[in-house]
Amino acid sequence: MLLEMSHLRKEYPNGKMAVDDFNLEVDRGEFICFIGTSGSGKTTTMRMINRMLHQTSGTIKINGHDIAKMDPVKLRRSIGYVIQSIGLMPHMTIQENIELVPKLLGWSPEKRAQQAHKMIALAQLPDEMLQRYPGELSGGQQQRIGVVRALAADQEIILMDEPFGALDPITRESLQDLVKHLQEDLGKTFIFVTHDMDEALNLATRVVIMSQGKQVQVDTPENILRHPANEFVTNLIGEERLIRAQPNILTVSQIMKPHPATIHPEQTLADAIDTMHERRVDTLLVIDQTQKLVGYLDIDDVSRKTDVQTPVSQLMNHEVSYVQAKALIGDSVQRLLKLGVKNIPVVNATKQLVGIVTRTSLVDIVYDALRGAPATDEQPASPINANIHAVANHEGSADA
């Protein structure tokens, strides 16, 4: 057992009970998300793991060793930590920021430099950024550095305290994908605090739901969706996530349409017009020679150019939202509603295009979840019905 938290309790001098009899065992390679309302004790619990806060009673053990008997500085250096404000040193280069903890641990300059180059690659950022300063990077890029910096010293446990809360939805979703990919590939153990239920359900192997300092339910995302412990959990999840409790349809791959309309960057405007006409669509997904999704082209882009020999690469939009084939259906519902689009591309783990999810297919699944009991326009029966009407009202005339 990597991490054991037994009868953990945190009471402040004013009598406020922040955490009350918290118990949790965490195996190596787990992704644990703490979630709850404000003041539920989730951040307090996480901060006791690296002794940023001291428990009033109870024990925390890492690899069988009581952390109360460890040197707190050495303990913190052995645990990765990512916070919302990122915490990069503004006067240090990105490379110096990444090397900070390995340097404190006595790594050689050669080993530190090698690790910095490895980390920048894991962050999916160009190697040249190592010599830049944090102020020269966007917020999303800085947060990517913050994530991989926490992994630089090869720590077993990574703590993340609402790291993406201040980011825009698209950047946030991109970083969630990065974190999940890194956690799975590197086999690290993540303890992640969030107030976003979608984020918890998407990232976690187990979710810890807290209220007033106590654990309310600890289980896998699937089991929490299907068997909420009480009314508090049900309300925290929200009725619109009923779709995730469907026993036979959970992932995007099960409802996506294969073979969406596509085009390559080197093809021309004339090719695009012909393909749109042939497929009766107003949007084409742009893929490279390896089938990777690199952008999209819609009818507005086409209509702005008169030279039919213009290559698609000069017209395409490079920023394209997508969902993973293995993602939960509910994530796709939320993504479509947030973006206000009529469909969304589906990619595999290496970002190769494998299909497309349309609003029509999602509406069908939602209605199935409600067993064919739609609400009227005047009186939606529940939030999930309200989402159905929002989807229907934005439905386009042609799906890509």
N, C-alpha and C positions, 0 to 999 in steps of 0.2 A: 504494500500500500504506500503510495507516494505521499499523500497528504491526509492527515486525520485531525478532525476538529471535534472535540468531545466536551459536551456540557458547557459550551462557551457562553460567557455572560459579560456584558459591558454595561455598567451603571455609572453615571456621572455624579459628581459631588452634590448636584442639586436634586438628586433623586430620580432623574430621568433614566428609564431603562431603555437603552438603545438596542441591545441584543439580549435575548433571554433563552437560555438552554438550547443553543444551536449545536446540531450534530451533523457531521458530513464526512464521508470517506470518499476520496478521489483517487482513482487509478491513473497510472501513466497514460498519456495520450488522450485523456478526456477533455472535452470542451464544456465547461460549466458556466452557465449564465445565471447571475443573480438578477431578479427583477421584482419590482414591487412599487407601491406608491411612495411619494416623498416621505422620508422619515421612517421607512420600513426597516432600516438597519442593514441594507445591502452593502453600501459603501463602507460602513463601520466594520462589518464582518470581514470584507476583503482587506481593509487596511490593517487589521490585526494580524493577518498572515505574514506581513513583512515587518511587523512591530512598529509601524507608523503610529499605531494606537496600541495600548496595552490592555489586555482583557482584565476584567475584575476577578473572574474565576474561570475555571475550565482549562483545557490544554489544547495546544496545537503542536502536532508532530509532523516533521518532514523526514521521510526515510527512517521513521522510528525514533528520531531525535527531537526532544522537547525544545522548541525554539526559544523558550524563556531562559534556557541555559546557554544559548548561543550568543556570540558577539553580535550585537544588532547591526553594526556596519558590515561585517562579513556576510551576515544573513541577507541584507538588502542587495549586496553585490551579487549574490547567488540567485537572485530572483529578478526577472525582467519586469519593468513597470512602465506602462503607457497611460498618460492622462489626457484629458480633453485639451488642455492648453499646450500640449506637445512637449514643452520643456527643453527644446533645443537651445544650446548656448549660442547666442547671436554673434559673438565675437570669434567663434570657432568655425572652421570650414565643415562641410558635411562629413568629410573623412575624419576630421578630428572629433566630431560629435559621435560618430559610429564607434571610433576607437577608444572612447573615454573609459568605459568600464573595463575592457580588456587591458588597457594601460594600467589602471589601478590594480588589476589582478596580476600584473607583472609579466604580461605577454611581451615577447620580443617585437621590435619594430617591424620585422619582416612578416611575422605571423599576423600582427595587427593590420598591416596593409593588405595582406592577402584576404583577410576576413572582411575588410571594408569593401573591396572589389566584389566579393561574393555577396555581401549584403545589398549593395546597390543594384546588383543584377536581380536579386530576389524581390526587390522593391519595384522591379520593372521600370527602372529609370536608367538613362544613359550614364556610362562610366564618367563622362566629363563633369557630371554634377558633383562629384566628390570634392572638387576644388572650389565650388561655389559656397556662398554663405546662406544661412537660412532665409534671410530677408530677400534673396534673389529667387526664391521658390514660391510657388502658389501654396495655398493652405492645404490642398489635397496632397501635393508633393511633400510638404513638410511632414504631414501626418504619416505618409508612407515611410519616410525616414525614421520617424518616431517608432513605428512598429518594428522595423528591422533592427533598429538600434537596440531594442529590448531583447533581440535574439542574438546579438553580436557576440556575447560572452558565452553562448551555448548553455544558457540556464535551462533547467528542467521545467520550472514553473514561470509562467508569464501572467502578470496581473494587468488588467486593462479596465480603467475606470471611466466609463462613458466616453471612449476616445473619439467617437465620430459625431457627438451631439451637436457640435457647432457648424457642421458641414452641410452643404446643399444636398438634396436627396440623391442626385446622380453620382456625385463624388462619394457620398456615403456608401451607396450600394457597390461602387467599384472597390472601395476599401474593404467592405465586408467580404467580397469575393476574394480579395488578396489575403486577408487574415485566415479565412477558412482554408484556402489553398495551402498557405504556409503551415498551418497547424496540422493538416493531414499529411503533407509531404515530409515535414520534419519530425512529426510524432511528439511535439511538445504538449505540455499540459497548460491549458488556458483557463483562467478564472476571469470572467468578463462581467462587469456591471453595466446594466442598461435599464432605461425606462421604456424602451420600445419593444413591444411584444413581438412584432414581426422580426426584428433583429434577433431576439432571443430564439425564436422558433426556427429561424433560418440557420443560425450558427451552431447552436448547442447540441451536444450529445445528451446532456441532461439539463433541465431548467429547475432552478431553485426559486420558488415563489415565496415572497416574504411579506408580512404585514405586522406592524407594531412590534418589530423585533423578533418575531417568531417565524419559523418555517411553516408554511401552509400546505405546500405540496412540493415534492421532489420527484421528478420523473422525466422520461423522454418527451420530446415535443409531441410525438404521435399520441402517446398515452394521455398527456395533459389535454390535448384537443378532443380526444374521444371520451375521456373520463375525468372531467374537472372535479376536484375534491369537494368543492362547496360553492355557494353562491358568489362568494368573493372572487374565486378563480374564474368562474363563468363570466362575471362582469368584467374582470381584467382582460380576459381573452377577447370578449366581444362577439356578438351574434354573427357578424359577417364572416367570422372564421369557421362557421359550421361546415363550410365546403371542405375544410381540411380533415373533417372527421369521416368523410366518405370512405367506406371500407375498401372499395375497389379502385378508386381513382384518387391518387395522391400526388402524382408528379406530372410535370408539364409534358414529358415524353409520351404520356398516355393519351393526350388529347390534341397534340400538335398536328398540323397538316404538313406532310412532307412535300418536298419539291416546290418551294416558293419561287416566284419569278426573280431571276437573278441576271446580272450582267458583270462583265469584267472591266477593270479600270481602263484598259487599253482599247476597248471598243469605243465606237463613236456615238454621237447624238442620233444619227440615223438608225443605228442598231437599237438604241434605246427606244426610239419611237416605234420601230417595228415590233419589238418584244412587248411593249406596253399594249399595242393594238392586238397582237396575237393572243396574249394572256388576259386581255381585258382588265388591266389593272392601272392604277395611277401612281404606283410606287414600285421601284426595283431595288433589290438588295444587291450591293456591290461586294463581290468576293474576289480574292486573288486566286492564283493558280493552284493553291493548296486547299481551296474551299474555305479559307478563313474569312470571316465577316470583317470588312474594312470600312463600310459606309453605306449610304443609301442615296437614291436619286428619285425625286418625285416630279410630278407633272409641272409644278411651278419652276423647278430648276430647268426643265426642258424648254419651257416656253420663253425663257429669258434669252435664249441663244438662237440665232438665225443660221449660223454656219453648221450644217449637218455633219461636217467632218470633225467637229470639235470632240476631242477624246473625253470620255466619261470622267477621267481623273481630274479634269479641270472644272467639272460641274458638280461632282458628288459632294455630299455632306459627310465629313469624317466622324463627327460625333453621333454615334448611333447607340441607342439603348437596346438591351437584349436580356433574355433570361436563360439560365442554364437548363438543359433538358431534365436534370435530376431535381430541379427546384420544386417546391410545393406549389400546388395549384393556386392557393391563396395568395402567394407572393406575386403571381402573374396578375391576378385580379387587381391588387393594390397598385402594381406598376402601371397597368393600363389606365386606371382611374387617375393616378397622379399625373401621368404624362399627357392625358387627353388624346391618345392616338387610337386608331381602330384595330391595330394589330401590333405584334411585337415579335422580332426574330428569336429563334431558339438556337443555342449553340451548345456544343459539347465541351468537355474539360479543356480542350486546346483551342477553343473559340472557332471551331469549324461550324459553318452553318448546317443545321440538320432539319430545320423546319420553321414553322411560324404558328403562333397562337392568335386567333382572331377573337374579337369581342363576341361574335355569334356563338362560337364553341364554348366560351366561358359562361355566357348567359344560360346555355342549355344545361351546363353542369350545375350552376347555382340553382336553377329551377328544380333539377333532380334532387338536390340536397334538401329543398323545401317540400319535396313530394308533391309537386304540382299545385301549390297553393299560392299563386301570385297575389300581390296586393294591388289595389286600384291606384290610379294616378292621384286621386284625391287623398287617399289615406294609406300610405305604405305601412305594412304590418310590422316591419322591423328594419333595423339598419341594413341587413343583407338585402331586403327588398328594395330599399332606397338605392343601394348600389346597383341592383339590376336595372332600375329605371335610369340611373346615370349612364350605365353602359348603353342601354337601348337608345337613349337620346343622342349619343355621340356616334352611333353606328354609321359607318360609311357605306357608299353605294357599291364599292368594289374592294375586295380583300386582296392583298398582294399574294 
